[in-house]
């Protein structure tokens, strides 16, 4: 099948139409559309248009409030809180981000807690929102239990993504965003769809034995990256972005949902820091960071997200290229709406 090239605006219009056709309010359709299009724009297929089916399936199952109006709590201090009211997290973050940035400037650091949200997106779009404000930032959230702890043999923790960003002048920020599992669950799903085996060391089957079969991995458990180190970081995220903020841990999210075919419901924690306030005149933190980045690049190493930013520049010139299968999916979802997806 032939490929199709769309501008980001054209893809955004199509994705928004699909999401509104599935029942989402304009607020949520546009917020989700922005992160899905960003995934395609930056060649991050695991968070691109393929995610639309899961969004619509979650709506069809009644596991997300399609027209929820998130509420930002009016409170003093360093901790801000948005109640997502059971809606997707993206609109809740967009509501809270300006207040988070302002409070971080005022106090030097601040935290945004998002409660009662349904989450599916990558974290780097949120991080870039804050680095664009000149802030350093961390974001993290649990998921649902699909990852076995190191030494274990059954799902207990989520893929538990963790992202960090550092602002830079005149160049894209330093950003990393990764699951604390060996790979994001979306990567395993893409291997399954392509009929490709997984690399060894990614997953266990339902009996706890190592497997390279994507189907068996999805029915079993993924593994944490870096063995005990990734397992410990994943546990930290369960504590900070689940227990500490009064929201669901990954096992609790899976118990609530009962399936991994829908987007999970839990909370999210975002921290923002003002580098200049922390430095307190002891040098220019942004300039000193550039010295470090130059030293890394000087050894021939690649900074995180460089490929993504290069893809973004290419997209700006040449548009977003979608395969025939991807376009067929988009057209089916646009034409049939919720009838195009089945509940497992």
N, C-alpha and C positions, 0 to 999 in steps of 0.2 A: 504494500500500500504506500501511496505517496505521502511525503511529509507536508506539513502546513506551517507557514511562518506567520505569527501574529505579533503585533505590538503589545507592550505591556497593557496599554489602555484597552485594546481589543480583548485580550484575555481576561482582564479585570471585569469588563462588561459581561462577558459570557459566564464567568464563574459566579458573579453576583446574581445574574439572572437565574442560574441553576439553583443557588442557595435560597433565593427568595421564592422560586417555584416550589422548593421543598418545604416552605413554610416559615423560614427565618424572617424576622423583621429586617428592615433596611439597615438598622444599626448593626446587627450581628452579621448579616450577609456581607456588608462592606468590610467589617473588621476581619472576618475570616478570609474574605477574598484577598485582602492585602497580603496576608501571610502565605496563602497558597500561591499567589502570583509571584511573591518574592522567592519562594522555593524554586519555581520554574525559571525565573529570571537569573538566579544564581546557580543553575544547573544542580540543584539539590532535589533530585527526583523523589527521594524518600519522603519529602514533605510538600510535594507538588500536587498536580491535579489528581493523582491516584487517590489522594486522601478524601476527595469529595464523596466517594461511595460510603466511606465510614461515617462522614458527617451526616449524610442523608439517612443512613441506617440508624444512627443514634436518634435522629429526629423521629423517624418512623416508629421506633421502639418506645417513644415517649420518655426517653431518659435524659432529655435536655429541655429546658424551658425556651422555646424558640423566640419569644418576644420579651424575655426578662429585661428589666431595667436595672442595671447595676447601681449600687448606692455607695457613695464615698462617705465614710464616717467623718464628721467634723470634730476633730480632736486635736489637742495640743500635743507637743512632744515629738519624739523621733519616729514613732510607730503610726503609720497610716494604714487604714483598713478599707477594703472594698468588699462589699457583699455582692457576689455575682448573681445571687438569687436563682441559682440552678442553671444559669445560662453558660454559654461558651466563655472561656476566660479572656478572649482577645479584646472584647469591648470593655471588660472590667479593667484590664491593664491600660487601655487607651484613656479611660476615665481617670485612673489614678496616677499615671505617669507624670503629668505636669505638676501635680501637687507634690509628688515624691521629689522631683527635681528641685522645686522651690524650697522644700524643707531641708534637703541635703545642702543647699547653698546657705541656708540660714544657720544650720547646726553643725555643718561639716559632714554629717552622715545621717541617713534616714533609712527606714525600712517600709516597704509596702507589702502588706499581707492581703492576699486574695483568698476569700473563703467561698465555699459552696459553688465551685466552678466545674465545668466540664472542659477537659484539656486535651488537645491533640497536636498542637503546633510546636515547631522548633522554638527555642528560646532566643536565638541570636537576633531576630527582628526587635525584640524587646530591649535587649542589651544595646543595640545600635541606637535606639531611641534615646537612651540615656547618655551614651558616649557623644551623641550629637549635641547634648547639652554641656559637654565638657566634663562629664562625670565618669568616674570608674564605677563599675557595677558588677554585681553577682546576681544570678537567678537560679532557682532550683525548684524542683517539685517531684513528688512521688509519681507513681503510675498505678498499675494493678499488678498483682504478684505474678510475674512471669520469669523471674531470675532466681536461680538457686544460689545461696551463699557458698563461698569457697569451702569445700569439704562436705557440702550438703548434696542432696540428690533430688530436691523437689522445689517448685516455685515458692518463694517467700517474699522477695523484694521486687520492686518495679525496675524498669530500665533507668529510672531516676536520673533524668538529664541535669546537667550542671553547666552553667555558662558564665563567662567572665569577659569583660571588655575594658579597654583602656583608651582614653581619647588621644588623638594625635592631630596636630595642626597641618592642614594642607594635604593630608593623605588619609586613606581609610583607617579606621581604628584597629587596634590589636584585639581580636575577638577569638575566643574558642567556645565551642558548644558541643558537648558530647554526652552520649549516654554512658552511664557507669557499667552497663553491660558491654560485652565485647563489641557488639554492634546494636544499632537501633532495631527495634522489632520490625520497623518498616523495611529495613534492608533484607531481613529474612523473608518477608512477604514478597519483595521484589525478586529474590532468588527463586521462590516457589513459582511465581508467575512465569518466570523465564525458563523454568525447568533446569536450573543450574544447582549443583551441589554447594553446600556451605563449606568454607574452610574448616579444617579440623580445629577443635578447641573452642568452637562457638557455642555448642549446645549439647544438651542431654535429651534422650527420648523419655517417654513417660515412665520407663522402668529405671531411670537414672544412669543409663549407659550412654557413652559418647556417641554422637550421630552427626552425619553430614547431610542428612535428608531434611530439607526445609519443612516438609509436612510433619515429620516426627518431632522436629525442634519446636514447631508451633504447638504441638500437642504435649510437649514435655517442658523443658526449662532451658532458658539461655544461661550463659555463664558471665560472671563479672570480668571486666578487663583487669589485667594486672593481678590476678588471683586475689590474695588476702587484702591487697591494697585497695583494689576497686570495691571489694566487698565491704571494707570499712567505710569508704567514702559513701557508698550507697546507703549504709546504715545511718551515717550522719545525716543524710538528706531525709530519710524517714523521720528522724528525730526533729530536725530543724523545721522542715517544711510540712510535717504532718503532726506529730505529737505537740511540738512547741506552739504551733499556731492554732491548735484546737480543731484540726481537720483530720481527714481520714489518712491512715497509712495504706500502703499498697495491698496488704492482705484484706484490710477492711473495705477498700474500694472494690476489690474483686468479689468479696462476699456480697456487697450491695448490688453489684451489676450482674454477677452470675455468669459472665461471659467475657471473653477478650475480643469479641467481634465488634464491640461498640467502644466509643471514646470514654475514658474513665472519668469519674467524678472525685475530686479531692480539692486541695488548696495549692497555693504557690507562694513562695517567698522571694522578694526582690530587695536587694540592698544596694544603696547608692552612696558614693563617697566623693567628696570634693578634694581632689589632690592638693590644691593650693592651700586649703585650710589645714590639711594634715601636715604639709611641709612647714607651714608657719614661718616662711621666710628662709628656711634652711636649704637654699638652692631652688632652682626651677624644676619641679618634678617632671614636667612634660619634656623639657630639654634633656634631662638626665635619662629619661626613659628612651629617648631617641639614641643615645649613646649605646645603651644596651641592645636595642633592636639592630643597630648597625653592626655591632659585634657579632650578633647571631647570624645575620645575613652574610657578614664577612667570612664566616666559616663555610659558606655554601648551604646553610640550613634555610628552610622555608618557614616563614612565620605562619601561624594558623590563619586560615581564611584567605590567604593570598589567591588560591585558585578560585575561590568563590567571588572575590572582588574582580579578578580577571574575567570571569564568566559574565559578571554584571556589566563590565565595560563592553564586552563583545555583544551582549544582548542589546545594549543601547545603540550599537551600530547596525546590528543585523536582525534584531527581533528575536522572539522566542520560537524555537523550532519544536513542533510536536509531531510525534509519529502518527501514522494512520490509525493505529489502535487507540492512541490517546484521543485523537479527534473523534473517533467513533464513540468512545466512552462519553465524551463531553456532549455530543449530539444526542445520545440516548438519554443521558441524565436531564438534558434540557427539555427534550420532547416528552419524556414519560414521568419525570419527577420522582416521587417516592415509589411509584410502581416499578421503577427500574432497579430497585434494590430489594433483596430478600433478607428476611430475618433468619438467622441460623437456628 
